[in-house]
Amino acid sequence: MVKTKVISVANQKGGVGKSTSVYCIGAGLVMEGKKVLLMDVDPQGDLTKMLGLRKPHELPQTLGNVMNDVIGGIPPNGHTEIRHHPEGFDFVPGNRSLTAEDMTELVGTVQQIKRQIHPKLKIGGVFLTMANETNFRKDVVKSVRESYGRHLPILNAVIPATVRLAEISTADKSIFQHEPKGRAADAYRGLVKETVE
């Protein structure tokens, strides 16, 4: 039996690099020889747009449609919602047919799911994005480790804020294709390695 690992990148705050991180982690896992399925659970469809489908709200088959079908008892029709990306992973687009929900709330949500649905669910780790090389950033990283490190695993990877990373939202390629030797690609490689350990 194939062992499947589910990785979720979540934060209730917008604009913190969730979609960019999902894209880069997915592409990095493929580079590690893993089979990857990305799912865009963002009602804005930001990951879907990054992956080249610029009008996610006009797509006939998305995660929201499939979830609604499952809830309604409609059997799947060949999984036409699954798309293939040139960087080697598959993905399910998302759009506003999904509905949405700070760190404390997220932990509470995970705990509730754990109690009611999935007892083995756990937070695999927290990583920081959009970090600049400043003393302030170092203070933030230290503060996160001190505040949450007793309750959550804080990963070593810290993803820098770079111009090249910001560009991938419209470049239709991951940071590994856009700037493979840059700081952001190195940081995401480190994150991928921590993820597969």
Backbone as a chain_set.jsonl record, in Angstrom:
{"seq": "MVKTKVISVANQKGGVGKSTSVYCIGAGLVMEGKKVLLMDVDPQGDLTKMLGLRKPHELPQTLGNVMNDVIGGIPPNGHTEIRHHPEGFDFVPGNRSLTAEDMTELVGTVQQIKRQIHPKLKIGGVFLTMANETNFRKDVVKSVRESYGRHLPILNAVIPATVRLAEISTADKSIFQHEPKGRAADAYRGLVKETVE", "coords": {"N": [[0.839, -1.17, 0.0], [0.527, 2.211, -0.797], [1.974, 4.876, 0.948], [0.487, 7.79, 1.855], [1.045, 11.212, 2.317], [-0.418, 13.981, 3.745], [-0.245, 17.384, 3.356], [-0.886, 20.513, 4.632], [-1.122, 23.937, 4.028], [-1.785, 26.635, 5.881], [-3.394, 29.596, 7.035], [-5.323, 32.049, 8.516], [-5.001, 34.658, 7.767], [-4.705, 36.809, 4.974], [-2.492, 37.217, 2.109], [0.024, 36.309, 2.952], [1.671, 34.54, 1.715], [0.737, 31.923, 1.246], [-0.332, 30.551, -1.065], [1.84, 30.803, -2.842], [3.721, 29.365, -1.39], [2.554, 26.794, -1.337], [2.651, 26.163, -4.074], [5.477, 26.19, -4.527], [6.383, 24.263, -2.66], [5.046, 22.013, -3.654], [6.187, 21.778, -6.284], [8.832, 21.41, -5.496], [8.65, 18.967, -4.101], [8.061, 17.241, -6.223], [10.502, 17.407, -7.535], [11.937, 15.951, -5.718], [11.165, 13.466, -6.335], [8.575, 12.72, -5.674], [5.074, 11.931, -5.968], [2.591, 14.288, -6.579], [-0.334, 16.012, -5.599], [-1.901, 18.982, -5.752], [-4.219, 21.041, -4.049], [-6.389, 23.656, -4.441], [-7.752, 25.434, -2.044], [-8.676, 27.932, -1.664], [-11.032, 30.448, -1.813], [-10.569, 32.636, -3.48], [-9.02, 31.626, -5.461], [-6.237, 31.876, -5.866], [-3.917, 30.172, -6.052], [-4.687, 28.624, -8.211], [-4.732, 30.574, -10.233], [-1.971, 31.211, -10.271], [-1.025, 28.859, -11.323], [-1.631, 29.057, -13.932], [-4.291, 29.196, -14.802], [-6.088, 31.698, -15.377], [-8.685, 32.667, -14.977], [-10.32, 31.541, -12.679], [-12.948, 31.509, -11.742], [-14.536, 30.967, -13.842], [-14.247, 28.344, -14.467], [-15.464, 25.09, -15.222], [-15.224, 22.791, -13.622], [-14.2, 22.454, -10.373], [-12.633, 22.314, -7.093], [-14.637, 23.069, -5.283], [-17.023, 22.459, -6.718], [-16.805, 19.669, -6.878], [-16.807, 18.971, -4.153], [-19.374, 19.816, -3.454], [-20.857, 18.047, -5.031], [-20.176, 15.586, -3.839], [-21.254, 15.933, -1.265], [-23.888, 16.136, -2.015], [-24.369, 13.578, -2.835], [-23.785, 12.814, -5.431], [-22.193, 10.777, -7.749], [-18.653, 10.682, -8.667], [-17.46, 11.851, -11.848], [-15.268, 10.674, -13.552], [-13.234, 12.326, -12.599], [-12.666, 14.911, -13.742], [-11.933, 17.322, -12.711], [-9.289, 17.288, -11.968], [-6.216, 18.543, -12.923], [-3.201, 18.613, -14.936], [0.063, 19.86, -14.38], [2.809, 21.451, -16.085], [5.183, 21.267, -14.57], [5.146, 18.819, -13.415], [3.313, 17.976, -11.442], [-0.042, 17.222, -10.287], [-3.136, 19.037, -10.034], [-5.99, 20.425, -8.327], [-8.173, 22.842, -9.201], [-9.385, 25.838, -7.522], [-12.088, 28.023, -6.561], [-14.498, 30.691, -6.113], [-16.601, 29.091, -5.373], [-16.021, 27.813, -3.111], [-16.112, 28.227, 0.464], [-14.812, 30.487, 2.972], [-12.79, 30.578, 6.325], [-6.315, 34.14, 12.869], [-3.329, 32.719, 14.279], [-4.064, 31.346, 16.637], [-6.824, 30.76, 16.27], [-6.63, 28.985, 14.125], [-5.23, 26.811, 15.227], [-7.159, 26.04, 17.084], [-9.177, 25.207, 15.318], [-7.926, 23.0, 14.111], [-7.688, 21.356, 16.38], [-10.39, 20.884, 16.929], [-11.207, 19.468, 14.638], [-9.586, 17.266, 14.978], [-10.668, 16.116, 17.319], [-13.303, 15.547, 16.509], [-13.31, 14.366, 13.932], [-10.83, 13.347, 12.819], [-8.67, 11.73, 14.576], [-5.872, 11.352, 14.419], [-4.828, 13.572, 13.244], [-2.439, 16.165, 12.989], [-0.519, 19.136, 13.561], [2.046, 19.607, 11.451], [4.104, 21.419, 11.293], [5.191, 24.841, 11.606], [5.97, 27.468, 9.461], [7.766, 30.425, 8.493], [7.052, 33.117, 6.296], [7.844, 35.614, 3.768], [9.993, 37.038, 4.894], [12.426, 39.443, 5.734], [15.949, 40.198, 5.661], [16.629, 41.406, 8.365], [17.154, 42.908, 11.609], [14.708, 43.115, 12.856], [13.218, 41.051, 11.652], [14.621, 38.849, 12.648], [13.964, 39.145, 15.314], [11.212, 38.679, 15.18], [11.121, 36.004, 14.311], [12.353, 34.81, 16.517], [10.494, 35.486, 18.493], [8.18, 34.104, 17.587], [9.09, 31.457, 17.837], [9.478, 31.375, 20.628], [6.899, 31.98, 21.585], [5.123, 30.099, 20.372], [6.525, 27.733, 20.115], [6.511, 25.893, 22.22], [4.134, 24.626, 21.945], [3.735, 23.992, 19.274], [5.418, 22.542, 16.446], [8.059, 24.389, 15.224], [9.332, 25.053, 12.181], [12.639, 25.074, 10.684], [13.043, 26.378, 8.289], [12.904, 29.545, 6.803], [11.243, 31.619, 4.777], [12.378, 33.946, 2.481], [11.508, 37.373, 1.656], [11.414, 38.167, -1.596], [11.965, 39.8, -4.758], [11.854, 38.144, -7.023], [10.377, 35.993, -6.068], [7.916, 37.195, -5.637], [7.279, 37.644, -8.284], [6.502, 35.172, -9.336], [3.804, 34.787, -9.159], [2.604, 35.578, -11.472], [4.135, 34.403, -13.387], [3.717, 31.803, -14.146], [5.279, 29.656, -13.302], [7.19, 27.797, -10.912], [9.356, 28.886, -8.202], [11.606, 27.377, -8.48], [11.888, 27.033, -11.18], [11.838, 29.641, -12.075], [13.857, 31.187, -10.7], [16.2, 29.356, -10.022], [18.632, 29.292, -8.556], [18.44, 31.14, -6.562], [17.911, 32.866, -3.353], [15.311, 32.406, -2.363], [14.527, 30.017, -3.643], [16.434, 28.289, -2.533], [15.623, 28.425, 0.16], [13.039, 27.299, -0.012], [13.762, 24.744, -0.907], [14.981, 23.792, 1.416], [12.752, 23.809, 3.107], [11.13, 21.904, 1.838], [12.694, 19.615, 2.246], [12.534, 19.447, 5.064], [9.839, 18.912, 5.23], [9.508, 16.364, 4.066], [10.834, 14.74, 5.818]], "CA": [[0.0, 0.0, 0.0], [1.261, 3.464, -0.894], [1.762, 5.757, 2.091], [0.204, 9.148, 1.405], [1.203, 12.247, 3.335], [-1.207, 15.175, 3.444], [0.372, 18.604, 3.885], [-1.772, 21.655, 4.478], [-0.539, 25.246, 4.329], [-2.97, 27.38, 6.292], [-3.343, 30.781, 7.879], [-6.529, 32.804, 8.203], [-4.624, 35.966, 7.235], [-4.388, 36.811, 3.557], [-1.289, 37.904, 1.678], [1.212, 35.882, 3.694], [2.454, 33.615, 0.896], [0.244, 30.537, 1.285], [-0.402, 29.964, -2.415], [3.214, 30.711, -3.337], [4.368, 28.259, -0.675], [1.997, 25.524, -1.829], [3.219, 25.949, -5.409], [6.901, 25.863, -4.427], [6.531, 22.974, -1.979], [4.62, 20.984, -4.607], [7.227, 21.623, -7.313], [10.009, 20.847, -4.829], [8.403, 17.552, -3.83], [8.222, 16.538, -7.498], [11.95, 17.323, -7.749], [12.402, 14.905, -4.799], [10.65, 12.19, -6.823], [7.27, 12.417, -5.093], [3.859, 12.22, -6.724], [1.984, 15.411, -5.864], [-1.624, 16.575, -5.986], [-2.18, 20.228, -5.042], [-5.63, 21.403, -4.047], [-6.581, 25.072, -4.142], [-8.94, 25.565, -1.202], [-8.866, 29.373, -1.482], [-12.138, 30.926, -2.652], [-10.085, 33.588, -4.485], [-8.373, 30.869, -6.532], [-4.901, 32.412, -6.139], [-3.035, 29.113, -6.536], [-5.174, 28.281, -9.548], [-4.223, 31.62, -11.133], [-0.52, 31.016, -10.386], [-0.758, 27.674, -12.123], [-1.919, 29.348, -15.328], [-5.711, 29.324, -15.109], [-6.275, 33.072, -14.929], [-10.086, 32.961, -14.654], [-10.815, 30.349, -11.988], [-14.392, 31.546, -11.482], [-15.229, 30.507, -15.045], [-13.954, 26.927, -14.697], [-16.641, 24.253, -14.986], [-14.979, 21.795, -12.585], [-13.243, 22.882, -9.355], [-12.781, 21.61, -5.824], [-15.955, 23.383, -4.732], [-18.029, 21.674, -7.42], [-16.668, 18.27, -6.493], [-17.276, 18.84, -2.772], [-20.835, 19.925, -3.478], [-21.372, 16.796, -5.582], [-20.018, 14.54, -2.824], [-22.257, 16.2, -0.231], [-25.198, 15.856, -2.609], [-24.491, 12.161, -3.19], [-23.582, 12.615, -6.877], [-20.926, 10.067, -7.953], [-17.674, 11.386, -9.513], [-17.529, 11.555, -13.275], [-13.943, 10.601, -14.16], [-12.325, 13.299, -11.981], [-12.251, 15.928, -14.712], [-11.437, 18.497, -11.989], [-7.841, 17.162, -11.778], [-5.423, 19.059, -14.051], [-1.762, 18.336, -14.854], [0.916, 21.036, -14.561], [4.068, 21.09, -16.761], [6.274, 20.981, -13.639], [5.084, 17.421, -13.011], [2.319, 17.642, -10.421], [-1.443, 17.411, -10.627], [-3.783, 19.98, -9.13], [-7.425, 20.645, -8.429], [-8.379, 24.283, -9.056], [-10.396, 26.327, -6.587], [-12.679, 29.319, -6.884], [-15.415, 31.198, -5.1], [-17.603, 28.115, -4.968], [-15.619, 27.412, -1.762], [-16.32, 29.285, 1.453], [-13.632, 30.625, 3.821], [-12.831, 30.694, 7.781], [-4.954, 34.393, 13.343], [-2.737, 31.404, 14.564], [-4.819, 30.702, 17.71], [-8.038, 30.198, 15.674], [-6.251, 27.848, 13.294], [-4.937, 25.7, 16.132], [-8.454, 25.603, 17.604], [-9.848, 24.479, 14.247], [-7.267, 21.694, 13.997], [-8.062, 20.566, 17.556], [-11.786, 20.468, 16.776], [-11.217, 18.41, 13.615], [-8.948, 16.11, 15.597], [-11.63, 15.505, 18.253], [-14.56, 15.11, 15.901], [-13.234, 13.671, 12.649], [-9.569, 12.682, 12.488], [-7.872, 11.754, 15.802], [-4.425, 11.35, 14.163], [-4.441, 14.837, 12.623], [-1.526, 16.984, 13.787], [0.165, 20.208, 12.841], [3.399, 19.124, 11.17], [5.08, 22.47, 11.523], [4.898, 26.219, 11.247], [7.121, 28.137, 8.847], [7.552, 31.853, 8.28], [7.254, 33.597, 4.924], [7.984, 37.059, 3.537], [10.936, 37.542, 5.888], [13.562, 40.221, 5.253], [17.158, 40.024, 6.471], [16.756, 42.55, 9.269], [17.081, 42.541, 13.025], [13.289, 42.951, 13.173], [12.841, 39.697, 11.246], [15.204, 37.922, 13.619], [13.154, 39.262, 16.529], [9.923, 38.026, 14.912], [11.365, 34.553, 14.317], [12.595, 34.44, 17.923], [9.225, 35.618, 19.198], [7.318, 32.984, 17.184], [9.621, 30.24, 18.467], [9.216, 31.435, 22.072], [5.457, 31.996, 21.866], [4.406, 28.923, 19.889], [7.393, 26.558, 20.059], [6.152, 24.906, 23.255], [2.885, 23.953, 21.561], [3.757, 23.629, 17.856], [6.763, 22.44, 15.875], [8.436, 25.526, 14.384], [10.327, 24.575, 11.227], [13.819, 25.927, 10.531], [12.969, 27.148, 7.044], [12.315, 30.879, 6.814], [11.183, 31.994, 3.362], [12.634, 35.388, 2.371], [10.72, 38.205, 0.737], [12.263, 38.551, -2.732], [11.246, 40.254, -5.956], [11.632, 36.972, -7.886], [9.292, 35.202, -5.491], [6.677, 37.928, -5.932], [7.003, 37.539, -9.72], [5.968, 33.881, -9.796], [2.336, 34.758, -9.201], [2.179, 35.766, -12.865], [5.127, 33.794, -14.279], [3.29, 30.44, -14.472], [6.287, 28.665, -12.957], [7.62, 27.86, -9.518], [10.638, 29.562, -7.979], [12.661, 26.473, -8.939], [12.034, 27.288, -12.612], [11.995, 31.087, -12.28], [15.19, 31.571, -10.219], [16.588, 28.146, -9.3], [19.796, 29.45, -7.682], [18.204, 32.269, -5.661], [17.68, 32.64, -1.914], [13.98, 31.844, -2.121], [14.548, 28.607, -4.055], [17.185, 27.563, -1.5], [14.785, 28.334, 1.359], [11.979, 26.318, -0.266], [14.376, 23.414, -0.917], [15.114, 23.412, 2.821], [11.41, 23.523, 3.622], [10.696, 20.615, 1.272], [13.425, 18.553, 2.955], [11.925, 19.302, 6.385], [8.503, 18.37, 5.03], [9.539, 14.931, 3.755], [11.485, 13.989, 6.904]], "C": [[0.891, 1.243, 0.0], [0.928, 4.342, 0.307], [1.612, 7.184, 1.574], [0.359, 10.11, 2.569], [0.418, 13.463, 2.874], [-0.551, 16.354, 4.132], [-0.591, 19.743, 3.611], [-1.029, 22.92, 4.863], [-1.713, 26.158, 4.633], [-2.616, 28.562, 7.172], [-4.595, 31.573, 7.533], [-6.221, 34.159, 7.592], [-4.274, 35.832, 5.751], [-3.065, 37.51, 3.273], [-0.027, 37.522, 2.422], [2.041, 34.835, 2.945], [1.99, 32.172, 0.912], [0.261, 29.893, -0.103], [0.987, 29.798, -3.015], [3.926, 29.537, -2.689], [3.854, 26.908, -1.153], [2.599, 25.181, -3.193], [4.665, 25.476, -5.308], [7.152, 24.545, -3.702], [6.143, 21.841, -2.928], [5.666, 20.724, -5.672], [8.483, 21.009, -6.712], [9.849, 19.374, -4.504], [8.515, 16.715, -5.1], [9.71, 16.359, -7.794], [12.59, 16.269, -6.841], [11.864, 13.526, -5.202], [9.289, 11.792, -6.279], [6.153, 12.685, -6.096], [3.069, 13.237, -5.924], [0.642, 15.787, -6.479], [-1.841, 17.809, -5.125], [-3.663, 20.511, -5.131], [-5.76, 22.858, -3.618], [-7.874, 25.215, -3.359], [-9.248, 27.022, -0.88], [-9.993, 29.852, -2.385], [-11.711, 31.96, -3.699], [-9.389, 32.883, -5.639], [-6.968, 31.345, -6.85], [-3.93, 31.353, -6.648], [-3.414, 28.721, -7.965], [-4.674, 29.294, -10.582], [-2.73, 31.473, -11.346], [-0.172, 29.862, -11.308], [-1.221, 27.831, -13.567], [-3.376, 29.477, -15.714], [-6.186, 30.659, -14.561], [-7.705, 33.439, -14.541], [-10.722, 31.772, -13.936], [-12.319, 30.325, -11.787], [-15.212, 31.113, -12.704], [-15.002, 29.027, -15.326], [-15.185, 26.065, -14.374], [-16.452, 23.253, -13.844], [-13.876, 22.278, -11.651], [-13.473, 22.067, -8.085], [-14.159, 21.841, -5.218], [-17.065, 22.581, -5.38], [-18.011, 20.214, -6.975], [-17.175, 18.048, -5.068], [-18.787, 18.912, -2.691], [-21.474, 18.653, -4.017], [-21.314, 15.671, -4.543], [-21.074, 14.7, -1.734], [-23.654, 15.857, -0.734], [-25.389, 14.418, -3.038], [-24.344, 11.879, -4.673], [-22.238, 11.927, -7.09], [-19.978, 10.841, -8.878], [-17.763, 10.919, -10.96], [-16.128, 11.629, -13.888], [-12.932, 11.606, -13.631], [-11.77, 14.303, -12.981], [-11.761, 17.207, -14.047], [-9.914, 18.46, -11.822], [-7.127, 17.582, -13.066], [-3.965, 18.674, -13.853], [-0.982, 19.606, -15.154], [2.238, 20.606, -15.206], [5.24, 20.791, -15.821], [6.128, 19.611, -12.974], [4.098, 17.048, -11.923], [0.921, 17.81, -10.978], [-2.039, 18.413, -9.641], [-5.278, 20.042, -9.393], [-7.646, 22.132, -8.203], [-9.477, 24.615, -8.046], [-10.933, 27.661, -7.057], [-13.716, 29.684, -5.829], [-16.567, 30.25, -4.77], [-17.241, 27.495, -3.611], [-15.939, 28.552, -0.804], [-15.139, 29.319, 2.417], [-13.923, 30.609, 5.337], [-11.886, 31.782, 8.315], [-4.471, 33.108, 13.923], [-3.578, 30.667, 15.604], [-6.096, 30.061, 17.172], [-7.732, 28.951, 14.87], [-5.975, 26.62, 14.158], [-6.237, 25.148, 16.712], [-9.222, 24.785, 16.575], [-9.264, 23.08, 14.099], [-7.671, 20.803, 15.164], [-9.503, 20.049, 17.449], [-11.901, 19.342, 15.75], [-10.654, 17.126, 14.205], [-9.932, 15.37, 16.513], [-12.803, 14.863, 17.524], [-14.404, 14.211, 14.682], [-11.991, 12.797, 12.506], [-8.619, 12.719, 13.684], [-6.361, 11.813, 15.572], [-3.931, 12.64, 13.501], [-3.511, 15.6, 13.551], [-0.94, 18.072, 12.908], [1.609, 19.776, 12.69], [4.458, 20.167, 11.4], [4.591, 23.81, 11.045], [6.149, 26.789, 10.598], [6.751, 29.571, 8.537], [7.864, 32.224, 6.834], [7.424, 35.103, 4.919], [8.907, 37.717, 4.552], [12.077, 38.296, 5.215], [14.741, 39.981, 6.183], [17.381, 41.261, 7.325], [16.745, 42.05, 10.704], [15.635, 42.329, 13.453], [12.818, 41.536, 12.828], [13.375, 38.674, 12.235], [14.41, 37.951, 14.928], [11.809, 38.563, 16.367], [10.081, 36.51, 14.966], [11.556, 34.069, 15.751], [11.287, 34.459, 18.712], [8.271, 34.465, 18.869], [7.782, 31.7, 17.852], [9.312, 30.211, 19.967], [7.726, 31.316, 22.389], [4.758, 30.692, 21.507], [5.206, 27.63, 19.947], [7.094, 25.501, 21.109], [4.947, 24.066, 22.834], [2.888, 23.415, 20.128], [5.193, 23.453, 17.384], [7.025, 23.634, 14.935], [9.568, 25.055, 13.485], [11.474, 25.574, 11.101], [13.741, 26.817, 9.303], [12.277, 28.483, 7.282], [12.392, 31.375, 5.376], [11.364, 33.508, 3.237], [11.639, 36.083, 1.446], [11.666, 38.628, -0.376], [11.384, 38.994, -3.893], [10.913, 39.056, -6.842], [10.491, 36.103, -7.358], [7.948, 35.878, -5.75], [6.291, 37.77, -7.405], [6.345, 36.23, -10.122], [4.453, 33.829, -9.828], [1.798, 34.986, -10.606], [3.131, 35.105, -13.861], [4.742, 32.389, -14.732], [4.379, 29.402, -14.257], [6.707, 28.872, -11.509], [8.944, 28.599, -9.411], [11.79, 28.688, -8.46], [12.905, 26.6, -10.44], [12.381, 28.747, -12.87], [13.379, 31.586, -11.862], [15.75, 30.436, -9.361], [17.761, 28.308, -8.33], [19.635, 30.582, -6.67], [17.955, 31.854, -4.216], [16.331, 31.981, -1.644], [13.927, 30.368, -2.508], [15.304, 27.771, -3.027], [16.343, 27.362, -0.238], [13.675, 27.3, 1.158], [12.529, 24.904, -0.369], [14.525, 22.901, 0.52], [13.779, 23.045, 3.445], [10.904, 22.182, 3.115], [11.391, 19.477, 1.992], [12.859, 18.341, 4.368], [10.553, 18.641, 6.285], [8.518, 16.858, 4.809], [10.206, 14.098, 4.841], [10.459, 13.325, 7.799]], "O": [[1.888, 1.303, 0.719], [-0.24, 4.533, 0.645], [2.516, 7.715, 0.928], [-0.132, 9.856, 3.669], [0.574, 13.918, 1.741], [-0.325, 16.333, 5.342], [-1.055, 19.916, 2.484], [-0.378, 22.97, 5.907], [-2.54, 26.428, 3.763], [-1.661, 28.522, 7.948], [-4.897, 31.748, 6.353], [-7.09, 34.758, 6.958], [-3.632, 34.869, 5.333], [-2.578, 38.295, 4.086], [0.902, 38.325, 2.517], [3.009, 34.305, 3.491], [2.779, 31.275, 0.618], [0.812, 28.806, -0.279], [1.283, 28.771, -3.627], [4.652, 28.799, -3.355], [4.638, 25.979, -1.352], [3.007, 24.044, -3.431], [5.041, 24.48, -5.926], [8.042, 23.788, -4.09], [6.833, 20.824, -2.997], [6.001, 19.57, -5.939], [9.13, 20.176, -7.346], [10.805, 18.608, -4.618], [9.015, 15.591, -5.053], [10.135, 15.297, -8.247], [13.662, 15.75, -7.154], [12.08, 12.54, -4.497], [8.889, 10.635, -6.412], [6.273, 13.554, -6.961], [2.891, 13.071, -4.718], [0.495, 15.871, -7.698], [-1.953, 17.703, -3.903], [-4.294, 20.256, -6.157], [-5.289, 23.238, -2.547], [-8.963, 25.13, -3.926], [-9.989, 27.315, 0.058], [-9.921, 29.681, -3.602], [-12.407, 32.147, -4.698], [-9.187, 33.484, -6.694], [-6.535, 31.232, -7.996], [-3.185, 31.616, -7.593], [-2.546, 28.515, -8.814], [-4.245, 28.916, -11.672], [-2.255, 31.594, -12.475], [0.852, 29.886, -11.991], [-1.211, 26.87, -14.338], [-3.675, 29.836, -16.852], [-6.634, 30.745, -13.418], [-7.913, 34.431, -13.842], [-11.561, 31.075, -14.507], [-12.913, 29.253, -11.673], [-16.424, 30.918, -12.612], [-15.51, 28.504, -16.319], [-15.86, 26.29, -13.37], [-17.42, 22.902, -13.169], [-12.743, 22.489, -12.084], [-14.384, 21.242, -8.014], [-14.777, 20.911, -4.699], [-17.952, 22.075, -4.693], [-19.054, 19.607, -6.729], [-17.878, 17.075, -4.796], [-19.412, 18.156, -1.946], [-22.515, 18.222, -3.52], [-22.265, 14.906, -4.384], [-21.711, 13.728, -1.328], [-24.493, 15.356, 0.014], [-26.45, 14.06, -3.55], [-24.738, 10.808, -5.134], [-21.219, 12.454, -6.644], [-20.428, 11.568, -9.763], [-18.091, 9.769, -11.252], [-15.835, 12.545, -14.657], [-11.844, 11.715, -14.196], [-10.56, 14.518, -13.057], [-11.23, 18.089, -14.722], [-9.304, 19.497, -11.561], [-7.393, 17.053, -14.145], [-3.536, 18.434, -12.724], [-1.324, 20.345, -16.076], [2.74, 19.521, -14.913], [6.195, 20.13, -16.228], [6.896, 19.276, -12.073], [4.056, 15.887, -11.517], [0.721, 18.455, -12.007], [-1.508, 18.611, -8.548], [-5.763, 19.762, -10.49], [-7.34, 22.64, -7.125], [-10.359, 23.807, -7.758], [-10.301, 28.348, -7.859], [-13.793, 29.05, -4.776], [-17.426, 30.591, -3.957], [-18.032, 26.753, -3.028], [-16.028, 29.708, -1.216], [-14.521, 28.283, 2.661], [-15.096, 30.622, 5.712], [-11.812, 31.997, 9.525], [-5.38, 32.292, 14.07], [-3.787, 29.462, 15.465], [-6.432, 28.943, 17.563], [-8.478, 27.972, 14.92], [-6.435, 25.52, 13.85], [-6.403, 23.933, 16.82], [-9.849, 23.782, 16.918], [-9.997, 22.099, 13.977], [-7.965, 19.623, 14.969], [-9.794, 18.917, 17.833], [-12.619, 18.368, 15.976], [-11.175, 16.038, 13.964], [-10.014, 14.142, 16.48], [-13.241, 13.768, 17.878], [-15.27, 13.376, 14.419], [-12.091, 11.634, 12.115], [-7.83, 13.656, 13.799], [-5.634, 12.282, 16.448], [-2.738, 12.778, 13.229], [-3.754, 15.678, 14.755], [-0.875, 17.947, 11.685], [2.318, 19.599, 13.681], [5.608, 19.828, 11.677], [3.703, 23.91, 10.198], [7.255, 26.621, 11.112], [5.58, 29.899, 8.343], [8.81, 31.715, 6.233], [7.184, 35.779, 5.919], [8.637, 38.825, 5.016], [12.631, 37.822, 4.223], [14.565, 39.61, 7.344], [18.25, 42.077, 7.017], [16.372, 40.909, 10.975], [15.35, 41.481, 14.299], [12.11, 40.902, 13.61], [12.668, 37.741, 12.616], [14.209, 36.918, 15.567], [11.32, 37.929, 17.302], [9.277, 35.816, 15.588], [10.995, 33.05, 16.152], [11.013, 33.554, 19.5], [7.629, 33.913, 19.762], [6.969, 30.938, 18.375], [8.936, 29.174, 20.514], [7.338, 30.638, 23.34], [3.895, 30.226, 22.251], [4.635, 26.544, 19.839], [7.396, 24.326, 20.903], [4.762, 22.944, 23.304], [2.137, 22.496, 19.805], [6.091, 24.14, 17.868], [6.288, 23.847, 13.972], [10.642, 24.698, 13.969], [11.31, 26.763, 11.374], [14.32, 27.903, 9.289], [11.205, 28.545, 7.883], [13.482, 31.532, 4.824], [10.593, 34.273, 3.818], [11.021, 35.462, 0.581], [12.619, 39.367, -0.13], [10.217, 38.612, -3.995], [9.8, 38.964, -7.359], [9.725, 35.541, -8.141], [6.959, 35.209, -6.048], [5.105, 37.762, -7.737], [5.686, 36.178, -11.16], [3.873, 32.937, -10.447], [0.659, 34.625, -10.9], [2.94, 35.241, -15.07], [5.387, 31.839, -15.624], [4.409, 28.381, -14.944], [6.596, 29.967, -10.958], [9.577, 28.9, -10.422], [12.849, 29.209, -8.812], [14.001, 26.309, -10.92], [13.14, 29.051, -13.79], [14.009, 32.337, -12.607], [15.776, 30.531, -8.134], [17.874, 27.539, -7.375], [20.596, 30.944, -5.992], [17.81, 30.673, -3.899], [16.227, 31.099, -0.792], [13.347, 29.557, -1.786], [14.872, 26.67, -2.684], [16.341, 26.285, 0.357], [13.4, 26.508, 2.059], [11.857, 23.953, 0.031], [14.239, 21.739, 0.81], [13.683, 22.09, 4.216], [10.316, 21.41, 3.872], [10.757, 18.474, 2.32], [12.719, 17.205, 4.82], [10.161, 17.888, 7.176], [7.642, 16.15, 5.306], [10.151, 12.869, 4.792], [10.824, 12.652, 8.763]]}, "num_chains": 1, "name": "protein.A"}
